[in-house]
């Protein structure tokens, strides 16, 4: 048992609030009240928060339970999947290698991964490490994520081969489009340059130095005797259901880390100290942090963000989102998997940082809590952020679900005999998708993804609706078959039934499925 845990257990120190610095401006009681209110309004089973102010950890506390149907309470050591907050660790790993002279931010990716290839040969040769980390590759939002989501069996060589078939959505470096696969590649650069795989590098060279003792670069690496980890929960039809996913193991450098608020506050301290560890050693130089915290691509602020936070600009650096927040520079990131979200936010000028981890997928609740943390510290107008954001969120959700559902066809056309649709379809980047008839029902099987199995319900003509066996994925999709002269499937296209609800990582629209030719007879 850790010393801090022992002190808490014996009652010698409070579990929630550590000794704050004399100049502390964060109102910790307000924060706790906001957390409790947010959990109630957003129906969150468990949540943990950590706050750093003036280089000091002023709060680490857990609330609620790790699993809706189990009695274990969340505490400061409860592990959550931090998902895309992993990206900043991958960027920092590369910064460490830059400091050691082993690579440059402007090195071409092919210098370190010769087999790296994109659809456009020019972009292949010009793509730099800096480009990998700033979402400006030209690939579309979430393009290719089905190779790693949810829980696939793809190897790194298979991922690299698949990336070469992904068509760009925009010209190189012209637009921001969030893409996980480029961070998977960035993690592979860490491996090639350091001689250690990404997981070992992060744990041995980063977590050990940061004294992030419980954190692991993948759920499978959590010791079997550590049962203090959270299970995700998904709301559907007014009911909250526990839903286990292995913390995005396949996302590697884009999203695989499991951590807790005790460990993550050490990460915040190091970030707010320009890369200097609490021990005084430099994990990465302040010069490299300037690179990571500099916007490499800009974005137009969302209308609500401009209204709520007086936001004038948004951008993305290297593994970090950068924006203005009531006139202050704010650096942070969000992360999400099915049933679980995380958020990190810092105001560098105030040496103020906060991390919130949750086992429910209501990201808006985390934003409200962080606003409450920042409000007093920045001397902002007093607002009831939880209820302000909750009212806005639930109104938007109501509008989304009101528009959801299968398109209504007034005069549906009959289908061909079901047998005509059976066979193997292939995507050049994903692989095989099998359509088969079982008990007079068409079934679909994404062969690399255990969770993507389902049935096809006829809509009209050659169009069906894919109903996944796991409805909590909220990823129902249309599939439209193109039929050749022999009345067999030639190709198929897929798209979301509910694009406002389904996670963008289910990028069915990018598949371009073609009928797989039967092997030649011998």
C-alpha positions in Angstrom: 0.0 0.0 0.0 1.3 3.5 -0.9 2.2 5.8 2.0 -0.5 8.2 1.0 -3.1 5.5 0.9 -2.1 4.3 4.3 -2.4 7.8 5.8 -5.8 8.2 4.2 -6.9 4.8 5.5 -5.8 5.5 9.0 -7.4 8.9 9.0 -4.1 10.8 9.4 -4.7 12.9 6.2 -7.9 13.7 4.3 -8.5 11.8 1.1 -9.7 14.8 -0.8 -7.6 17.9 -0.2 -3.9 18.1 0.2 -2.2 21.1 1.8 -2.6 24.0 -0.6 0.0 26.7 -1.2 -0.7 29.9 0.7 -1.6 31.7 -2.6 -4.1 29.1 -3.6 -7.0 30.6 -5.5 -8.9 27.5 -6.5 -12.0 27.1 -4.3 -11.8 23.4 -3.6 -15.1 23.2 -1.8 -16.8 24.8 -4.9 -15.0 22.2 -7.0 -16.2 19.3 -4.9 -19.8 20.7 -5.0 -19.5 21.0 -8.8 -18.3 17.4 -9.2 -21.1 16.1 -7.1 -23.7 18.1 -9.0 -22.2 17.1 -12.4 -22.3 13.4 -11.5 -25.9 13.8 -10.5 -27.1 15.7 -13.6 -25.1 13.7 -16.1 -25.7 10.3 -14.4 -22.0 9.5 -13.9 -21.2 6.4 -11.7 -17.5 7.3 -11.0 -15.1 10.2 -11.4 -11.7 11.3 -10.2 -10.1 14.8 -10.3 -6.6 16.1 -9.7 -5.6 19.8 -9.5 -2.2 21.4 -9.6 -1.7 25.1 -8.7 1.6 27.0 -8.5 3.5 23.7 -9.0 1.7 22.1 -6.0 -0.8 19.3 -6.0 -3.8 20.7 -4.2 -6.4 18.1 -4.8 -6.6 14.4 -5.8 -9.9 12.7 -5.1 -12.2 10.0 -6.3 -16.0 10.1 -6.3 -18.6 7.4 -6.8 -17.9 3.8 -7.9 -15.7 2.0 -10.4 -18.6 -0.2 -11.6 -22.4 0.5 -11.3 -23.1 -2.9 -9.9 -20.0 -3.3 -7.7 -19.2 -1.6 -4.3 -15.6 -0.5 -5.1 -15.2 3.2 -4.7 -13.2 5.4 -7.0 -10.1 6.9 -5.3 -7.1 8.9 -6.5 -5.4 5.6 -7.6 -8.3 4.2 -9.7 -7.1 3.6 -13.2 -9.1 4.9 -16.2 -8.4 4.8 -19.9 -7.2 8.3 -20.7 -7.7 7.6 -24.5 -6.5 10.5 -26.6 -4.7 12.2 -23.7 -2.1 9.5 -24.6 -1.2 11.7 -27.6 0.7 14.2 -25.5 2.8 11.4 -24.1 3.7 10.2 -27.5 4.7 13.8 -28.5 6.8 14.1 -25.4 8.5 10.8 -26.1 9.5 12.2 -29.5 10.6 15.5 -27.8 12.9 13.5 -25.6 14.5 11.9 -28.6 14.8 15.3 -30.3 16.7 16.6 -27.2 19.0 13.6 -27.5 19.8 14.5 -31.1 18.3 11.2 -32.4 15.8 12.9 -34.6 14.4 16.3 -35.7 10.7 17.4 -35.7 11.3 18.1 -39.4 12.7 14.7 -40.2 10.7 12.9 -42.9 8.8 10.0 -41.6 10.3 7.7 -44.3 13.7 8.4 -42.8 12.7 6.3 -39.9 10.0 4.1 -41.4 11.0 3.4 -45.0 7.9 1.4 -45.7 5.6 4.3 -44.6 3.4 5.2 -47.6 0.4 7.4 -48.1 -2.0 7.4 -51.0 -0.3 10.5 -52.5 3.4 9.9 -53.3 4.3 13.5 -52.8 2.8 13.5 -49.3 4.6 10.2 -48.5 8.0 11.8 -49.2 7.2 15.2 -47.5 5.4 14.0 -44.4 7.4 15.0 -41.3 7.3 14.0 -37.6 5.7 17.4 -37.0 3.0 16.6 -39.5 2.2 13.3 -37.8 1.4 15.1 -34.5 -0.6 18.0 -35.8 -3.6 16.5 -37.7 -2.7 18.1 -41.0 -2.0 15.0 -43.1 -4.9 15.6 -45.5 -6.6 12.4 -44.3 -10.2 12.9 -43.1 -11.6 12.8 -39.6 -11.0 9.4 -38.2 -10.0 8.0 -41.5 -8.9 4.3 -41.2 -9.9 4.0 -37.5 -11.7 0.8 -38.2 -8.3 -0.8 -38.5 -7.9 -0.2 -34.7 -11.4 0.4 -33.5 -13.0 -1.3 -31.7 -10.5 -4.0 -30.6 -9.1 -5.3 -33.9 -6.4 -7.9 -34.5 -4.3 -5.8 -36.9 -0.5 -5.8 -36.6 1.7 -2.8 -37.1 2.9 -4.0 -40.6 -0.8 -4.5 -41.5 -1.6 -1.0 -40.3 1.2 0.6 -42.3 0.1 -1.3 -45.4 -3.5 -0.2 -44.9 -2.7 3.5 -44.5 -1.3 3.6 -48.0 -4.9 2.9 -49.4 -6.6 5.7 -47.5 -7.7 8.5 -49.8 -7.1 12.1 -48.6 -10.0 14.4 -47.9 -8.0 17.6 -48.4 -4.6 18.8 -49.6 -1.6 18.3 -47.4 -1.2 20.7 -44.5 -4.2 22.8 -45.6 -6.9 21.7 -43.1 -7.2 20.3 -39.6 -8.8 16.8 -39.4 -8.4 14.7 -36.3 -6.6 11.4 -37.2 -5.6 8.7 -34.8 -3.5 6.6 -37.2 -0.9 9.3 -37.6 -0.2 9.1 -33.9 0.0 5.3 -34.2 2.7 5.9 -36.8 4.3 8.4 -34.4 4.5 5.7 -31.7 6.2 3.5 -34.2 8.8 6.2 -34.9 9.5 6.2 -31.2 10.1 2.5 -31.4 12.3 2.6 -34.5 14.5 5.5 -33.2 14.8 4.4 -29.5 15.1 0.7 -30.1 12.3 0.1 -27.6 8.7 -0.5 -28.5 6.4 2.4 -27.7 4.9 0.8 -24.6 8.3 0.0 -23.0 9.6 3.5 -23.8 6.7 5.2 -22.3 6.7 3.1 -19.2 10.5 2.9 -18.6 11.7 6.3 -19.9 8.7 8.4 -18.9 6.5 6.8 -16.2 9.4 5.7 -14.1 11.0 9.1 -14.2 7.7 10.8 -13.5 7.0 8.3 -10.7 3.7 7.5 -12.3 3.8 4.2 -10.5 0.4 2.8 -11.5 0.2 4.0 -15.1 0.5 1.5 -17.9 0.8 1.8 -21.7 -2.1 -0.6 -22.3 -4.8 -2.3 -20.2 -3.2 -5.7 -20.7 -0.1 -4.4 -18.8 -2.0 -3.7 -15.6 -0.9 -6.3 -13.0 -3.5 -8.9 -12.3 -3.4 -8.1 -8.6 -4.4 -4.5 -9.3 -8.2 -4.5 -9.4 -8.5 -0.8 -8.8 -9.6 0.1 -12.4 -12.8 1.6 -13.7 -15.3 0.1 -16.1 -17.0 2.3 -18.7 -20.8 2.9 -18.7 -23.0 3.7 -21.7 -26.5 5.3 -21.4 -29.2 4.0 -23.7 -33.0 4.3 -23.5 -32.8 5.8 -20.1 -30.6 3.1 -18.6 -26.9 3.1 -17.8 -25.1 -0.1 -18.7 -21.5 -1.1 -17.7 -19.5 -1.8 -20.9 -16.0 -3.1 -20.8 -13.4 -2.2 -23.4 -9.7 -2.7 -22.9 -8.8 1.1 -22.9 -8.0 1.4 -26.6 -5.2 -1.1 -26.5 -5.0 -1.1 -30.3 -4.7 2.7 -30.5 -1.1 2.4 -29.2 0.5 5.9 -29.4 -2.8 7.5 -30.1 -4.8 6.3 -27.1 -3.7 3.2 -25.1 -2.6 4.6 -21.7 -4.3 3.7 -18.4 -3.7 6.2 -15.6 -5.1 7.8 -12.5 -5.3 11.3 -11.1 -2.5 10.7 -8.6 -0.1 9.9 -11.5 -1.6 12.5 -13.9 -1.0 15.4 -11.5 2.7 14.5 -11.7 2.4 14.9 -15.5 0.7 18.2 -15.0 3.4 19.4 -12.7 6.0 18.5 -15.3 4.2 20.2 -18.1 3.7 23.4 -16.1 7.4 23.4 -15.1 8.6 23.4 -18.8 9.5 19.7 -18.8 11.1 19.7 -15.4 10.3 16.7 -13.2 9.4 17.2 -9.5 12.8 15.7 -8.8 14.5 18.6 -10.7 15.6 16.5 -13.7 14.4 17.5 -17.2 12.2 15.0 -18.9 12.2 17.2 -22.0 13.5 20.7 -22.6 11.5 23.9 -22.4 12.5 24.5 -26.0 10.7 21.4 -27.1 7.7 22.3 -25.0 7.5 25.5 -27.0 7.2 23.4 -30.1 4.5 21.1 -28.6 2.5 24.1 -27.4 2.8 26.1 -30.6 -0.3 25.9 -32.9 0.8 24.1 -36.1 -2.7 24.3 -37.6 -5.6 26.6 -36.8 -9.3 26.0 -36.5 -12.3 28.2 -36.4 -13.8 28.5 -32.9 -17.1 26.8 -32.4 -20.0 29.3 -32.0 -20.8 28.1 -28.4 -17.1 28.2 -27.4 -16.9 31.8 -28.7 -19.9 32.6 -26.6 -19.1 30.7 -23.4 -15.4 31.4 -23.2 -14.9 34.6 -25.3 -12.8 32.4 -27.5 -10.9 34.0 -30.4 -8.8 31.2 -31.7 -8.2 27.5 -31.6 -5.3 25.5 -32.9 -3.4 22.2 -32.5 0.2 21.8 -31.6 2.1 18.6 -31.2 -0.2 16.3 -29.2 -1.9 19.3 -27.6 -4.9 21.5 -28.4 -4.3 25.2 -27.8 -7.0 27.9 -27.5 -7.8 31.1 -25.7 -10.0 31.0 -22.6 -11.3 34.4 -21.4 -8.0 36.0 -22.7 -5.7 33.3 -21.2 -3.8 30.7 -23.2 -5.3 27.3 -22.5 -3.5 24.0 -23.3 -5.3 20.7 -23.0 -6.8 17.6 -24.6 -9.7 15.3 -24.3 -10.0 11.6 -24.6 -12.9 9.2 -25.1 -13.6 5.5 -25.5 -16.9 3.7 -25.4 -18.3 4.5 -21.9 -15.3 6.5 -20.6 -13.9 10.1 -21.1 -11.0 12.1 -19.8 -10.0 15.8 -20.0 -6.7 17.6 -19.2 -6.6 21.4 -19.1 -3.9 23.9 -18.1 -3.6 27.7 -17.9 0.2 28.0 -18.2 0.3 31.6 -17.2 -1.2 30.7 -13.8 0.7 27.4 -13.5 -2.7 25.9 -13.0 -3.8 22.5 -14.3 -6.6 20.0 -13.9 -7.3 16.4 -14.9 -10.7 14.8 -14.8 -11.3 11.1 -15.5 -14.8 9.5 -15.7 -16.4 6.2 -16.4 -19.3 7.6 -18.3 -19.1 9.2 -21.8 -20.5 12.6 -20.9 -17.6 14.8 -21.9 -19.6 18.0 -21.3 -19.7 17.2 -17.6 -15.9 17.3 -17.4 -15.8 20.7 -19.2 -18.2 22.1 -16.7 -16.1 20.9 -13.7 -12.9 22.3 -15.3 -14.7 25.7 -15.7 -15.5 25.7 -12.0 -11.8 25.0 -11.2 -10.7 27.9 -13.4 -13.4 30.3 -12.4 -12.1 31.4 -9.0 -8.4 31.0 -9.9 -8.8 33.4 -12.8 -11.2 35.8 -11.1 -14.0 35.1 -13.5 -17.6 35.9 -13.2 -19.4 33.4 -10.9 -21.5 31.1 -13.0 -23.3 27.8 -12.4 -21.3 26.0 -15.0 -22.6 22.6 -14.4 -26.3 23.5 -14.9 -25.4 26.0 -17.7 -23.6 23.3 -19.7 -26.0 20.6 -18.8 -29.0 22.5 -20.0 -27.3 23.2 -23.3 -26.0 19.6 -23.6 -29.3 17.9 -23.0 -31.2 20.3 -25.3 -28.7 19.4 -28.1 -29.0 15.7 -27.3 -32.8 15.9 -27.5 -32.5 17.5 -30.9 -30.0 14.9 -32.1 -32.1 11.9 -31.1 -35.3 13.5 -32.4 -33.7 13.4 -35.8 -32.3 9.9 -35.4 -33.7 6.7 -36.9 -34.0 4.9 -40.1 -35.0 6.9 -43.2 -38.6 6.3 -44.0 -39.3 4.7 -47.4 -42.8 5.3 -48.6 -42.8 2.6 -51.3 -40.0 0.1 -50.5 -38.8 -2.1 -53.4 -38.3 -5.8 -53.0 -34.8 -7.3 -52.6 -33.2 -10.0 -54.6 -33.1 -13.5 -53.1 -30.9 -13.2 -50.0 -28.4 -15.7 -51.4 -27.6 -13.2 -54.1 -26.0 -10.8 -51.6 -23.7 -13.4 -49.9 -20.0 -13.5 -50.4 -16.8 -11.8 -49.3 -16.3 -8.1 -49.7 -12.9 -6.5 -49.4 -11.7 -3.1 -48.4 -8.2 -2.3 -49.7 -7.3 -0.9 -46.2 -9.5 -2.9 -43.8 -9.6 -6.3 -45.3 -12.5 -8.8 -45.6 -16.1 -8.3 -44.7 -18.2 -11.4 -45.1 -21.9 -11.4 -45.9 -23.6 -14.8 -45.3 -27.1 -16.2 -45.0 -27.9 -18.0 -41.7 -31.5 -19.2 -40.9 -32.9 -17.0 -43.7 -31.2 -13.9 -42.2 -28.2 -12.0 -43.8 -25.3 -11.7 -41.4 -22.3 -9.3 -41.7 -18.9 -10.1 -40.2 -16.0 -7.6 -40.1 -13.3 -10.3 -39.9 -10.7 -8.3 -38.0 -13.1 -6.9 -35.4 -14.9 -9.2 -32.9 -17.5 -6.6 -31.9 -18.6 -5.8 -35.5 -20.9 -8.7 -36.2 -24.6 -8.2 -36.9 -27.6 -8.8 -39.1 -28.9 -7.0 -42.2 -32.5 -5.8 -42.2 -34.0 -5.0 -45.6 -34.9 -1.4 -46.2 -35.6 -1.1 -49.9 -34.2 -2.6 -53.1 -30.6 -3.4 -52.6 -30.3 -1.3 -49.4 -30.2 -2.8 -46.0 -29.7 -1.6 -42.4 -26.8 -3.2 -40.4 -28.0 -3.9 -36.8 -24.9 -4.8 -34.8 -25.2 -7.5 -32.2 -24.0 -5.0 -29.6 -26.5 -2.1 -29.8 -24.5 -0.1 -27.3 -22.1 0.7 -30.1 -24.8 3.1 -31.4 -23.3 2.5 -34.9 -26.2 1.2 -37.0 -25.3 1.7 -40.7 -26.8 1.6 -44.1 -25.3 -0.8 -46.6 -26.1 -0.4 -50.3 -25.2 -3.1 -52.7 -24.3 -2.6 -56.3 -25.4 -5.6 -58.4 -23.9 -6.7 -61.7 -25.5 -8.2 -64.7 -25.4 -11.7 -63.2 -27.4 -10.4 -60.3 -24.5 -10.8 -57.9 -22.9 -8.2 -55.7 -20.2 -6.1 -57.4 -19.5 -3.6 -54.6 -21.1 -2.0 -51.5 -21.1 1.3 -49.8 -21.8 2.0 -46.1 -22.8 5.1 -44.2 -24.1 6.0 -40.7 -27.8 5.8 -40.0 -27.3 8.5 -37.3 -24.2 10.6 -38.1 -24.8 13.0 -35.2 -24.7 10.1 -32.7 -22.3 7.5 -34.0 -18.6 7.9 -33.1 -16.5 9.1 -36.0 -14.1 6.3 -35.6 -16.6 3.9 -37.2 -15.5 5.2 -40.6 -17.7 2.9 -42.7 -17.9 5.5 -45.4 -14.2 5.1 -46.2 -14.3 1.4 -46.8 -15.1 1.2 -50.6 -16.0 -2.5 -50.5 -15.5 -4.6 -53.6 -16.6 -8.2 -54.2 -13.7 -10.5 -53.7 -12.9 -12.6 -56.7 -13.2 -16.3 -56.1 -9.8 -18.2 -56.2 -9.0 -19.6 -59.6 -9.7 -23.3 -60.0 -6.8 -25.6 -60.5 
